[in-house]
Amino acid sequence: MAFAPGPDRIVSNSHFEAGTVVRLPDRTWFNLYEPETVRRLLGAAAPALTTWPAVQNLEVDGWPYLP
């Protein structure tokens, strides 16, 4: 999963704790190190991994998978 910064998206680099991403329109933040967040992202990535099992480096935009 990849979380790229954008106009309405912040990826922690200094002001928040490590692993934090923030969606600005609704000011929702997620810590990517929390177990529940990891489980949700792995569950979302599983179909892509089974679709392309031979691909070793698959990058998927993680933002759509956060509620």
C-alpha positions in Angstrom: 0.0 0.0 0.0 1.2 3.5 -0.8 0.0 6.7 0.8 1.2 9.6 -1.3 0.6 13.2 0.0 -1.7 15.3 -2.0 -3.9 18.4 -1.8 -6.3 16.8 0.7 -3.9 14.3 2.2 -1.0 14.6 4.7 1.6 11.9 5.3 3.3 12.4 8.7 6.8 13.6 8.5 7.2 15.7 11.7 4.1 17.3 13.2 2.2 14.0 13.9 3.5 10.7 15.4 5.2 8.3 13.0 2.9 6.3 10.8 0.1 8.9 10.8 -1.8 9.8 7.6 -4.5 12.5 7.6 -7.4 13.0 5.2 -8.2 16.8 5.3 -11.7 17.1 4.0 -13.1 15.4 7.2 -9.8 15.6 9.2 -9.8 11.9 9.8 -6.4 10.5 10.8 -5.1 7.0 10.9 -1.9 5.5 12.4 -0.6 2.9 10.1 1.1 1.1 13.0 -2.1 0.3 14.8 -3.1 -3.4 14.4 -6.7 -2.6 13.3 -5.5 -0.4 10.5 -3.0 -3.0 9.4 -5.7 -5.7 9.4 -8.0 -3.5 7.3 -5.3 -2.7 4.7 -4.1 -6.3 4.5 -7.7 -7.4 3.9 -8.1 -4.8 1.2 -4.8 -5.9 -0.5 -5.5 -9.6 -0.4 -7.7 -9.7 -3.6 -5.0 -7.8 -5.5 -2.4 -10.2 -4.3 -4.4 -13.2 -5.4 -5.2 -11.7 -8.8 -1.5 -11.1 -9.6 0.4 -13.8 -7.6 3.5 -13.6 -9.7 4.0 -9.9 -9.2 6.7 -9.3 -6.6 6.3 -5.5 -6.2 2.7 -4.4 -6.4 1.9 -0.8 -5.4 -1.7 -0.1 -4.5 -3.1 3.3 -3.5 -4.1 2.9 0.1 -6.3 6.0 0.5 -9.5 4.5 -0.9 -9.3 1.6 1.6 -9.6 3.9 4.7 -13.2 4.5 5.7 
